[in-house]
Each structure stands twice: as C-alpha cells, then as structure tokens.
Amino acid sequence: MAIDDTKWRKTGRSIPQAFYQRDPLSPPFHVNLVLGLRFLQASLLVPLHRNAPVGTRALPIRFKEVSRVKRPGKKAGEAEKEQYKEAVKQKNLSRSFVEMGQQLRQELDAAGGDKKILVLTGDGSFCNRTCFGEIPERSVLLVRARKDAKLCFRAEAGSRRFYGTGKFTPEQIRKDDSRDWKTTKIFYGGKRRVIRYKEVADVHWQRGAGKRPLRLIVIAPTPYRKNQSKRLYYRDPAYLLTSDLRSSVN
C-alpha cells in the first residue's frame, strides 16, 4: 500500500476545513501557496512490471479528509491553548496514517489475507516516531528518510547502554568506501534499469523509532534517458528506512 497526502484546491473562503498549503508543483526556489482541503489517500500497488514492460499501477482504495486543527485566536485563554496543543497531537497527518494502516490491516484480514504481510510505504513526512511506534501486526513500514538522520547500532554485549555511542548518517554510509555497492534491476523510467544500493541491517534510530530495529537502504543516483533523443536525467540518492529486516531488496 502506498499512502500519501494530497490537496484538493478550493476557491471558496467559507469552507471551514480549507487552509493555505504549499503547492507541490511550485519550483524549489519559490514556494507557492494554494487554498484547499487536505486528504490522505491509500493506493494498492499492483506489480504489473513482473509480467509486462509497464510500471507498477496504483489503484486508489481509500480517500480520507485530514483537516487541520484550527488555531485559537489571540484572545484565547490558557485552557483553550492547552486543548489546541492536545488536539494537534491527536489529529495530525501521522496519526491519520497510523489509523488508516490499522484499518487496512483489519480489512485485509476480513478479505482472507490474514497470512499476508501488509507493506505500508510513505514519503519522508511519515518517517517519525508516531508511525514507527504503532505499526500494525503482520505489517511493515517502508519510508523515505532524511540523509542526516542520526543512526546507531546496538551497544556491545555486557554494556548497560542500549544504543551504541557511535553515530552515523545515511549520507555517511553512501560515502563510505569500505561498504561495497550491490546491484539489482528495477522497472522505472519506462524500462528495467540497473541500480546500485547499500543496505545496513539492525540499525537504531533513537529519536525516530526508539528500540525498534530497522534496516537502512541507500540507493545511488542513476542516470537514464527515456529515449536517445531526450536529455539525460539524474535521480538524487534515496535513503529508505524499513522495519522489514528479512525480505530481499528485489
């Protein structure tokens, strides 16, 4: 399942749930704002690339409005401000992600897929303690991580500490020449392409996942052309964190 937030643009000023949000189509050097509603969408990923030269197809199966909690006015009392702080903790995008993941797990069980592993994928906005802390049973989380996230290994046996003292970042793993690159083929940009990647198992992210062991996957940037007459495209390196410690990267 791929879960992400999306925006539904509105022009009416009398819609209580509408608020100004960042336009995802705005250029990186100039952020534009749009008025609209925010929704959380879940799509079932169908791996058609296994049998045909096409990419994975995403079938939308859930569309839920995630409204922003209204901020109290300047004349609000302390009680209203405290209620607002508590409401923000309970009604935000990450909490909605967790609730939707639990609902999808229940529906998958009801449909006869109780022995299937549910894979929940998301972007960097869901790479946090809330999402990693409440992963449904028989489910794994795969999200994009920041390149400067502070990771570590488990402390040595016999130590009173749980986390190791040495810290490292996904960017440092990418630049570490002592770790060899592995290769595999995936379908993107219209054809199967060879990519290079590194993986580090049993890492810990103290601030984001607590004591839950994770696996770090670093994907090197891969140049490609859609056809010979098109320009050469480069993808930035990707850093992924997942709670799945056993499955193959392929």
Backbone as CSV, one residue per row, in Angstrom:
resi,resn,N_x,N_y,N_z,CA_x,CA_y,CA_z,C_x,C_y,C_z
1,MET,0.837,-1.193,0.000,0.000,0.000,0.000,0.881,1.255,0.000
2,ALA,0.561,2.187,-0.840,1.228,3.489,-0.847,0.266,4.512,-0.261
3,ILE,0.713,5.213,0.762,-0.133,6.195,1.434,0.547,7.555,1.364
4,ASP,-0.198,8.559,0.956,0.357,9.906,0.851,-0.777,10.914,0.965
5,ASP,-0.415,12.129,1.303,-1.413,13.186,1.391,-1.525,13.886,0.043
6,THR,-2.697,14.402,-0.240,-2.957,15.122,-1.477,-3.845,16.313,-1.170
7,LYS,-3.878,17.266,-2.082,-4.616,18.505,-1.875,-5.720,18.635,-2.913
8,TRP,-6.843,19.128,-2.474,-7.986,19.386,-3.344,-8.235,20.882,-3.311
9,ARG,-7.883,21.543,-4.387,-7.941,23.003,-4.407,-9.374,23.508,-4.310
10,LYS,-9.528,24.588,-3.560,-10.815,25.247,-3.387,-10.629,26.752,-3.547
11,THR,-11.728,27.410,-3.910,-11.703,28.868,-4.060,-12.600,29.572,-3.053
12,GLY,-13.555,28.854,-2.472,-14.468,29.478,-1.517,-13.796,29.791,-0.195
13,ARG,-14.023,30.977,0.323,-13.427,31.389,1.595,-14.262,30.956,2.790
14,SER,-15.424,30.351,2.565,-16.315,29.987,3.672,-16.251,28.494,4.007
15,ILE,-15.287,27.784,3.479,-15.132,26.364,3.777,-14.275,26.236,5.036
16,PRO,-14.822,25.765,6.145,-14.061,25.740,7.403,-12.806,24.879,7.336
17,GLN,-12.841,23.775,6.583,-11.705,22.853,6.567,-10.584,23.281,5.624
18,ALA,-10.847,24.258,4.754,-9.842,24.687,3.785,-8.809,25.587,4.450
19,PHE,-7.558,25.418,4.055,-6.489,26.275,4.571,-5.386,26.348,3.518
20,TYR,-4.493,27.312,3.683,-3.417,27.508,2.722,-2.313,26.479,2.963
21,GLN,-1.893,25.832,1.857,-0.880,24.796,1.918,0.158,25.037,0.836
22,ARG,1.279,24.376,0.968,2.332,24.505,-0.022,1.926,23.796,-1.302
23,ASP,2.110,24.468,-2.433,1.798,23.890,-3.728,2.929,22.944,-4.132
24,PRO,2.660,21.638,-4.288,3.741,20.712,-4.645,4.323,20.953,-6.028
25,LEU,3.598,21.682,-6.879,4.093,21.970,-8.225,4.910,23.253,-8.286
26,SER,5.074,23.943,-7.171,5.859,25.176,-7.175,7.339,24.853,-7.303
27,PRO,8.119,25.736,-7.929,9.563,25.475,-8.080,10.266,25.527,-6.729
28,PRO,11.408,24.856,-6.589,12.096,24.825,-5.285,12.615,26.184,-4.835
29,PHE,12.823,27.122,-5.793,13.361,28.422,-5.417,12.266,29.435,-5.074
30,HIS,10.980,29.026,-5.220,9.888,29.950,-4.888,8.676,29.125,-4.458
31,VAL,8.381,29.139,-3.178,7.274,28.349,-2.650,5.958,29.085,-2.889
32,ASN,5.012,28.409,-3.526,3.680,28.952,-3.750,2.684,28.295,-2.805
33,LEU,1.640,29.035,-2.451,0.609,28.539,-1.558,-0.709,28.402,-2.309
34,VAL,-1.483,27.385,-1.952,-2.794,27.176,-2.554,-3.811,26.949,-1.438
35,LEU,-5.031,27.390,-1.667,-6.120,27.172,-0.723,-6.829,25.875,-1.092
36,GLY,-6.988,24.987,-0.115,-7.649,23.728,-0.433,-7.838,22.839,0.771
37,LEU,-8.380,21.675,0.511,-8.588,20.651,1.529,-7.452,19.633,1.466
38,ARG,-7.164,19.030,2.597,-6.112,18.019,2.642,-6.719,16.641,2.863
39,PHE,-6.296,15.688,2.036,-6.785,14.322,2.130,-5.610,13.368,2.257
40,LEU,-5.874,12.231,2.857,-4.908,11.137,2.927,-5.419,10.015,2.036
41,GLN,-4.606,9.636,1.072,-5.024,8.643,0.080,-4.169,7.393,0.192
42,ALA,-4.821,6.228,0.120,-4.128,4.937,0.111,-4.395,4.251,-1.217
43,SER,-3.342,3.725,-1.819,-3.464,3.057,-3.117,-2.825,1.679,-3.038
44,LEU,-3.486,0.715,-3.659,-2.965,-0.639,-3.753,-2.010,-0.712,-4.930
45,LEU,-0.768,-1.117,-4.691,0.242,-1.194,-5.740,0.183,-2.576,-6.398
46,VAL,-0.112,-2.588,-7.694,-0.219,-3.836,-8.452,1.060,-4.009,-9.262
47,PRO,1.864,-5.041,-8.997,3.162,-5.208,-9.672,3.034,-5.760,-11.080
48,LEU,2.481,-4.971,-11.988,2.334,-5.418,-13.376,3.673,-5.543,-14.091
49,HIS,4.719,-4.893,-13.554,6.021,-4.930,-14.211,6.625,-6.331,-14.215
50,ARG,6.086,-7.244,-13.397,6.628,-8.606,-13.372,6.279,-9.394,-14.633
51,ASN,5.159,-9.050,-15.263,4.693,-9.810,-16.420,4.633,-8.992,-17.707
52,ALA,4.831,-7.682,-17.625,4.725,-6.837,-18.816,5.676,-5.648,-18.671
53,PRO,6.107,-5.044,-19.774,7.024,-3.896,-19.720,6.305,-2.595,-19.371
54,VAL,5.652,-2.591,-18.244,4.949,-1.396,-17.757,5.280,-1.228,-16.281
55,GLY,5.056,-0.031,-15.773,5.338,0.223,-14.375,4.243,-0.306,-13.458
56,THR,4.506,-0.219,-12.168,3.520,-0.620,-11.177,2.310,0.301,-11.245
57,ARG,1.112,-0.253,-11.177,-0.112,0.527,-11.218,-0.643,0.712,-9.801
58,ALA,-1.093,1.914,-9.506,-1.634,2.235,-8.186,-3.150,2.394,-8.292
59,LEU,-3.877,1.595,-7.531,-5.333,1.638,-7.525,-5.813,2.281,-6.230
60,PRO,-6.389,3.481,-6.271,-6.857,4.145,-5.045,-7.973,3.335,-4.375
61,ILE,-7.841,3.114,-3.086,-8.844,2.360,-2.341,-9.334,3.099,-1.103
62,ARG,-8.677,4.191,-0.731,-9.105,4.927,0.468,-8.808,6.404,0.272
63,PHE,-9.760,7.241,0.628,-9.636,8.693,0.466,-10.274,9.327,1.689
64,LYS,-9.461,9.871,2.593,-9.948,10.373,3.869,-9.499,11.813,4.073
65,GLU,-10.435,12.655,4.453,-10.085,14.053,4.717,-9.342,14.171,6.040
66,VAL,-8.264,14.921,6.014,-7.462,15.171,7.211,-7.415,16.677,7.415
67,SER,-8.350,17.180,8.188,-8.447,18.616,8.396,-7.407,19.087,9.398
68,ARG,-7.009,20.320,9.264,-6.079,20.911,10.214,-6.835,21.439,11.422
69,VAL,-6.242,21.276,12.596,-6.856,21.796,13.812,-6.755,23.317,13.792
70,LYS,-7.886,23.979,14.016,-7.915,25.437,13.964,-7.200,26.027,15.167
71,ARG,-6.301,26.965,14.895,-5.541,27.610,15.956,-6.427,28.615,16.698
72,PRO,-6.371,28.652,18.022,-7.184,29.621,18.772,-6.729,31.048,18.514
73,GLY,-7.638,31.993,18.717,-7.338,33.400,18.489,-6.407,33.984,19.539
74,LYS,-6.040,35.239,19.323,-5.114,35.900,20.239,-5.707,36.109,21.635
75,LYS,-7.041,36.182,21.702,-7.683,36.421,22.986,-8.084,35.126,23.698
76,ALA,-7.633,34.006,23.177,-7.995,32.724,23.780,-7.316,32.559,25.127
77,GLY,-7.982,31.872,26.033,-7.438,31.630,27.352,-6.451,30.467,27.355
78,GLU,-5.867,30.229,28.531,-4.889,29.163,28.656,-5.526,27.792,28.445
79,ALA,-6.777,27.648,28.890,-7.456,26.358,28.727,-7.630,26.022,27.243
80,GLU,-8.017,27.012,26.445,-8.203,26.785,25.011,-6.872,26.472,24.332
81,LYS,-5.800,27.118,24.776,-4.493,26.847,24.193,-4.015,25.431,24.506
82,GLU,-4.297,24.977,25.732,-3.919,23.614,26.101,-4.731,22.591,25.309
83,GLN,-6.015,22.878,25.097,-6.841,21.988,24.286,-6.330,21.929,22.853
84,TYR,-5.877,23.060,22.360,-5.339,23.092,20.999,-4.077,22.232,20.893
85,LYS,-3.190,22.309,21.865,-1.964,21.516,21.841,-2.267,20.021,21.867
86,GLU,-3.249,19.630,22.684,-3.613,18.225,22.755,-4.288,17.753,21.464
87,ALA,-5.112,18.642,20.871,-5.788,18.281,19.615,-4.787,18.095,18.481
88,VAL,-3.720,18.913,18.466,-2.700,18.789,17.426,-1.987,17.445,17.533
89,LYS,-1.785,16.962,18.757,-1.119,15.678,18.950,-1.984,14.506,18.486
90,GLN,-3.302,14.656,18.598,-4.214,13.562,18.282,-4.759,13.619,16.858
91,LYS,-4.795,14.807,16.267,-5.376,14.979,14.938,-4.346,15.608,14.002
92,ASN,-3.457,14.772,13.513,-2.445,15.235,12.567,-2.251,14.177,11.487
93,LEU,-1.384,14.448,10.555,-1.205,13.565,9.408,-0.629,12.207,9.823
94,SER,0.296,12.198,10.765,0.913,10.945,11.184,-0.079,10.045,11.913
95,ARG,-0.909,10.634,12.776,-1.913,9.839,13.472,-2.927,9.261,12.485
96,SER,-3.294,10.037,11.480,-4.216,9.542,10.458,-3.576,8.414,9.661
97,PHE,-2.270,8.504,9.424,-1.546,7.439,8.732,-1.616,6.148,9.539
98,VAL,-1.385,6.232,10.849,-1.429,5.052,11.709,-2.827,4.446,11.729
99,GLU,-3.847,5.296,11.877,-5.221,4.788,11.908,-5.610,4.138,10.592
100,MET,-5.201,4.733,9.467,-5.524,4.147,8.175,-4.808,2.815,7.989
101,GLY,-3.565,2.717,8.451,-2.837,1.462,8.352,-3.500,0.353,9.154
102,GLN,-3.998,0.684,10.330,-4.692,-0.313,11.145,-6.001,-0.748,10.486
103,GLN,-6.719,0.190,9.884,-7.956,-0.162,9.189,-7.686,-1.049,7.978
104,LEU,-6.620,-0.756,7.229,-6.277,-1.575,6.075,-5.883,-2.994,6.497
105,ARG,-5.196,-3.109,7.638,-4.837,-4.429,8.138,-6.078,-5.237,8.507
106,GLN,-7.050,-4.584,9.136,-8.288,-5.262,9.506,-9.084,-5.678,8.272
107,GLU,-9.126,-4.820,7.272,-9.873,-5.145,6.062,-9.182,-6.260,5.267
108,LEU,-7.859,-6.274,5.293,-7.140,-7.345,4.619,-7.403,-8.684,5.303
109,ASP,-7.449,-8.675,6.622,-7.771,-9.908,7.355,-9.188,-10.378,7.036
110,ALA,-10.130,-9.429,6.976,-11.521,-9.788,6.693,-11.692,-10.342,5.281
111,ALA,-10.803,-9.942,4.370,-10.891,-10.418,2.983,-10.165,-11.738,2.773
112,GLY,-9.647,-12.338,3.847,-8.961,-13.615,3.737,-7.452,-13.516,3.616
113,GLY,-6.900,-12.329,3.810,-5.452,-12.166,3.706,-4.770,-12.069,5.049
114,ASP,-5.258,-12.839,6.033,-4.689,-12.750,7.377,-3.257,-13.278,7.437
115,LYS,-2.815,-14.065,6.443,-1.452,-14.571,6.419,-0.544,-13.738,5.520
116,LYS,-1.078,-12.700,4.932,-0.289,-11.819,4.079,0.379,-10.725,4.924
117,ILE,1.569,-10.326,4.492,2.262,-9.216,5.141,1.879,-7.920,4.426
118,LEU,1.386,-6.975,5.180,0.981,-5.689,4.622,2.171,-4.736,4.667
119,VAL,2.546,-4.219,3.513,3.655,-3.278,3.401,3.085,-1.871,3.237
120,LEU,3.353,-1.005,4.186,2.899,0.386,4.150,4.074,1.265,3.736
121,THR,3.929,1.976,2.626,5.006,2.824,2.133,4.568,4.287,2.187
122,GLY,5.522,5.168,2.443,5.225,6.592,2.522,6.470,7.416,2.286
123,ASP,6.289,8.712,2.185,7.422,9.605,1.972,8.003,10.046,3.316
124,GLY,8.852,11.063,3.266,9.554,11.482,4.470,8.677,12.060,5.560
125,SER,7.469,12.524,5.229,6.597,13.090,6.251,6.083,12.035,7.225
126,PHE,6.193,10.753,6.861,5.751,9.670,7.742,6.922,8.921,8.362
127,CYS,8.105,9.458,8.222,9.290,8.867,8.839,9.489,9.527,10.197
128,ASN,8.749,9.076,11.196,8.807,9.688,12.520,8.442,8.655,13.582
129,ARG,8.502,9.080,14.833,8.270,8.188,15.969,6.824,7.699,16.014
130,THR,5.880,8.534,15.629,4.475,8.138,15.669,4.206,6.957,14.752
131,CYS,4.692,7.031,13.512,4.421,5.966,12.539,5.212,4.703,12.858
132,PHE,6.461,4.829,13.279,7.253,3.653,13.604,6.821,3.030,14.928
133,GLY,6.198,3.814,15.784,5.823,3.293,17.087,4.551,2.483,17.100
134,GLU,3.709,2.606,16.069,2.427,1.906,16.062,2.181,1.202,14.732
135,ILE,3.134,0.388,14.331,2.969,-0.408,13.113,2.019,-1.563,13.406
136,PRO,0.990,-1.779,12.591,0.043,-2.877,12.853,0.737,-4.240,12.841
137,GLU,0.099,-5.228,13.434,0.625,-6.587,13.425,0.674,-7.120,11.989
138,ARG,1.686,-7.947,11.735,1.872,-8.547,10.415,1.956,-7.485,9.324
139,SER,2.607,-6.400,9.667,2.791,-5.288,8.727,4.200,-4.742,8.873
140,VAL,4.695,-4.130,7.814,5.998,-3.477,7.840,5.846,-2.076,7.266
141,LEU,6.747,-1.214,7.669,6.725,0.179,7.229,7.979,0.459,6.422
142,LEU,7.816,1.084,5.264,8.921,1.479,4.395,8.733,2.942,4.043
143,VAL,9.645,3.802,4.512,9.508,5.243,4.301,10.847,5.833,3.887
144,ARG,10.763,6.991,3.287,11.968,7.714,2.881,12.500,8.500,4.071
145,ALA,13.810,8.423,4.294,14.436,9.051,5.453,15.290,10.238,5.026
146,ARG,15.601,11.073,5.993,16.499,12.197,5.755,17.934,11.693,5.674
147,LYS,18.741,12.388,4.898,20.126,11.957,4.755,20.964,12.263,5.986
148,ASP,20.462,13.129,6.879,21.217,13.484,8.079,20.610,12.900,9.348
149,ALA,19.760,11.869,9.223,19.188,11.226,10.401,20.298,10.555,11.209
150,LYS,20.270,10.702,12.526,21.301,10.153,13.397,20.958,8.712,13.755
151,LEU,21.724,7.785,13.191,21.509,6.367,13.416,22.654,5.787,14.228
152,CYS,22.440,4.593,14.759,23.477,3.914,15.526,23.185,2.422,15.533
153,PHE,24.142,1.655,16.070,23.956,0.230,16.265,23.655,-0.055,17.733
154,ARG,23.300,-1.281,18.024,23.083,-1.709,19.401,24.418,-1.715,20.139
155,ALA,24.384,-1.358,21.418,25.605,-1.360,22.220,26.151,-2.778,22.350
156,GLU,27.423,-2.878,22.619,28.075,-4.175,22.741,27.496,-4.972,23.903
157,ALA,27.579,-6.301,23.773,27.072,-7.181,24.826,27.804,-6.923,26.140
158,GLY,27.051,-6.893,27.226,27.614,-6.626,28.534,27.559,-5.171,28.947
159,SER,27.227,-4.297,27.990,27.126,-2.874,28.311,25.767,-2.563,28.921
160,ARG,25.733,-1.581,29.799,24.473,-1.160,30.397,23.678,-0.262,29.459
161,ARG,24.315,0.181,28.410,23.645,1.029,27.432,22.912,0.167,26.416
162,PHE,21.840,0.719,25.864,21.143,0.036,24.772,21.675,0.501,23.429
163,TYR,21.852,1.810,23.262,22.329,2.373,21.997,23.847,2.504,22.031
164,GLY,24.456,2.202,20.914,25.886,2.392,20.792,26.253,3.869,20.791
165,THR,27.465,4.164,21.175,27.898,5.562,21.258,28.227,6.144,19.888
166,GLY,28.615,5.295,18.955,28.956,5.794,17.620,27.720,6.097,16.791
167,LYS,27.639,7.313,16.282,26.515,7.738,15.449,26.965,7.871,14.000
168,PHE,26.040,7.631,13.091,26.318,7.807,11.675,25.033,8.209,10.974
169,THR,25.148,8.734,9.777,24.005,9.187,8.994,23.918,8.383,7.702
170,PRO,22.758,8.331,7.069,22.659,7.657,5.763,23.607,8.225,4.722
171,GLU,23.864,9.521,4.770,24.793,10.134,3.820,26.209,9.613,4.026
172,GLN,26.610,9.391,5.277,27.937,8.850,5.551,28.063,7.405,5.044
173,ILE,26.979,6.640,5.148,27.004,5.276,4.618,27.184,5.297,3.106
174,ARG,26.534,6.239,2.438,26.668,6.327,0.977,28.107,6.647,0.571
175,LYS,28.788,7.482,1.339,30.148,7.893,1.007,31.208,6.956,1.576
176,ASP,30.794,5.966,2.333,31.742,5.048,2.956,32.235,4.033,1.920
177,ASP,33.500,4.148,1.521,34.054,3.257,0.505,34.292,1.845,1.030
178,SER,34.297,1.664,2.342,34.519,0.336,2.892,33.286,-0.564,2.728
179,ARG,32.154,0.015,2.438,30.928,-0.758,2.205,30.684,-0.855,0.704
180,ASP,30.639,-2.060,0.209,30.504,-2.287,-1.229,29.077,-2.018,-1.700
181,TRP,28.985,-1.559,-2.945,27.685,-1.376,-3.580,27.189,-2.713,-4.122
182,LYS,25.901,-2.957,-4.010,25.262,-4.101,-4.626,24.421,-3.617,-5.803
183,THR,24.067,-4.504,-6.690,23.288,-4.130,-7.866,22.041,-4.995,-7.981
184,THR,21.008,-4.415,-8.550,19.782,-5.135,-8.852,19.073,-4.393,-9.971
185,LYS,18.017,-4.979,-10.501,17.247,-4.354,-11.565,15.850,-4.027,-11.065
186,ILE,15.403,-2.828,-11.374,14.033,-2.431,-11.076,13.453,-1.753,-12.313
187,PHE,12.144,-1.647,-12.358,11.466,-1.033,-13.504,11.118,0.410,-13.145
188,TYR,11.726,1.360,-13.826,11.352,2.764,-13.683,11.844,3.527,-14.908
189,GLY,11.181,4.620,-15.194,11.540,5.399,-16.370,11.275,4.672,-17.676
190,GLY,10.294,3.731,-17.697,9.903,3.070,-18.933,10.589,1.766,-19.246
191,LYS,11.565,1.338,-18.438,12.251,0.074,-18.712,12.943,-0.409,-17.438
192,ARG,13.434,-1.638,-17.504,14.202,-2.177,-16.384,15.608,-1.589,-16.414
193,ARG,16.052,-1.117,-15.276,17.354,-0.468,-15.187,18.121,-1.032,-13.997
194,VAL,19.428,-1.025,-14.141,20.304,-1.491,-13.071,20.559,-0.340,-12.103
195,ILE,20.359,-0.596,-10.832,20.641,0.403,-9.809,21.651,-0.168,-8.822
196,ARG,22.345,0.721,-8.152,23.286,0.333,-7.103,22.698,0.710,-5.750
197,TYR,22.933,-0.116,-4.780,22.387,0.160,-3.454,23.284,-0.430,-2.379
198,LYS,23.134,0.092,-1.179,23.762,-0.445,0.021,22.672,-0.687,1.056
199,GLU,22.875,-1.677,1.886,21.924,-1.929,2.961,22.671,-2.236,4.252
200,VAL,22.144,-1.699,5.336,22.718,-1.904,6.664,21.581,-2.359,7.563
201,ALA,21.711,-3.545,8.110,20.650,-4.127,8.928,20.872,-3.838,10.410
202,ASP,19.800,-3.965,11.159,19.836,-3.836,12.629,20.406,-2.496,13.072
203,VAL,19.932,-1.435,12.468,20.303,-0.099,12.929,19.187,0.430,13.824
204,HIS,19.509,1.410,14.619,18.537,2.005,15.532,18.507,3.515,15.311
205,TRP,17.309,4.045,15.352,17.091,5.489,15.237,16.451,5.920,16.550
206,GLN,17.267,6.407,17.440,16.836,6.667,18.811,15.698,7.660,18.883
207,ARG,15.756,8.721,18.114,14.737,9.766,18.184,13.495,9.435,17.373
208,GLY,13.628,8.556,16.380,12.500,8.308,15.493,11.808,6.978,15.674
209,ALA,12.543,5.940,16.088,11.948,4.611,16.197,12.216,3.941,17.532
210,GLY,12.936,4.623,18.422,13.188,4.043,19.731,14.042,2.787,19.630
211,LYS,13.621,1.731,20.299,14.383,0.478,20.349,13.992,-0.494,19.239
212,ARG,13.157,-0.078,18.314,12.767,-0.956,17.203,13.924,-1.067,16.210
213,PRO,14.387,-2.277,15.882,15.465,-2.416,14.886,14.955,-2.104,13.482
214,LEU,15.788,-1.454,12.706,15.427,-1.046,11.353,16.504,-1.488,10.377
215,ARG,16.190,-1.358,9.099,17.161,-1.611,8.043,17.260,-0.370,7.171
216,LEU,18.482,0.054,6.927,18.745,1.219,6.093,19.104,0.758,4.692
217,ILE,18.452,1.359,3.687,18.740,1.073,2.283,19.109,2.383,1.600
218,VAL,20.304,2.431,1.041,20.797,3.622,0.346,20.850,3.312,-1.138
219,ILE,20.157,4.104,-1.947,20.103,3.900,-3.397,20.898,5.010,-4.081
220,ALA,21.859,4.615,-4.881,22.716,5.581,-5.569,21.952,6.260,-6.700
221,PRO,22.291,7.521,-7.007,21.638,8.194,-8.152,21.985,7.491,-9.452
222,THR,20.982,7.310,-10.300,21.159,6.553,-11.542,20.780,7.420,-12.736
223,PRO,21.695,7.718,-13.647,21.345,8.497,-14.843,20.573,7.640,-15.844
224,TYR,19.628,8.249,-16.539,18.869,7.497,-17.541,18.272,8.457,-18.561
225,ARG,17.928,7.909,-19.724,17.230,8.630,-20.784,15.949,7.888,-21.119
226,LYS,14.865,8.622,-21.340,13.632,7.984,-21.756,13.744,7.453,-23.173
227,ASN,14.515,8.138,-24.019,14.881,7.618,-25.333,16.141,8.372,-25.773
228,GLN,16.709,7.970,-26.900,18.000,8.504,-27.304,17.966,9.995,-27.616
229,SER,16.795,10.520,-27.981,16.708,11.937,-28.339,16.444,12.838,-27.131
230,LYS,16.152,12.246,-25.991,15.855,13.036,-24.800,17.132,13.316,-24.016
231,ARG,17.042,14.302,-23.141,18.195,14.651,-22.320,18.423,13.599,-21.241
232,LEU,19.589,13.656,-20.650,19.966,12.704,-19.607,19.408,13.161,-18.262
233,TYR,18.686,12.276,-17.599,18.100,12.578,-16.304,18.961,11.973,-15.200
234,TYR,19.010,12.670,-14.088,19.691,12.146,-12.913,18.721,12.155,-11.742
235,ARG,18.722,11.073,-11.006,17.918,10.995,-9.798,18.815,11.240,-8.592
236,ASP,18.313,11.938,-7.602,19.064,12.129,-6.371,19.151,10.807,-5.620
237,PRO,20.155,10.645,-4.771,20.216,9.417,-3.965,19.013,9.328,-3.031
238,ALA,18.575,8.120,-2.785,17.415,7.884,-1.917,17.874,7.135,-0.676
239,TYR,17.275,7.494,0.452,17.588,6.859,1.720,16.283,6.323,2.308
240,LEU,16.211,5.023,2.496,14.992,4.370,2.959,15.238,3.695,4.301
241,LEU,14.233,3.771,5.171,14.243,3.039,6.429,13.028,2.128,6.456
242,THR,13.223,0.892,6.859,12.120,-0.063,6.904,12.231,-0.917,8.154
243,SER,11.085,-1.346,8.628,11.044,-2.268,9.765,11.161,-3.722,9.316
244,ASP,11.211,-3.947,8.011,11.382,-5.296,7.448,12.873,-5.624,7.415
245,LEU,13.296,-6.599,8.215,14.707,-6.945,8.310,15.089,-8.168,7.491
246,ARG,14.115,-8.849,6.870,14.386,-10.134,6.245,14.167,-10.148,4.738
247,SER,13.186,-9.455,4.231,12.845,-9.559,2.813,13.980,-9.073,1.928
248,SER,14.027,-9.618,0.714,15.030,-9.207,-0.249,14.724,-7.800,-0.765
249,VAL,15.759,-7.068,-1.103,15.572,-5.725,-1.655,14.876,-5.801,-3.002
250,ASN,15.080,-6.889,-3.758,14.429,-7.053,-5.054,12.917,-7.139,-4.917
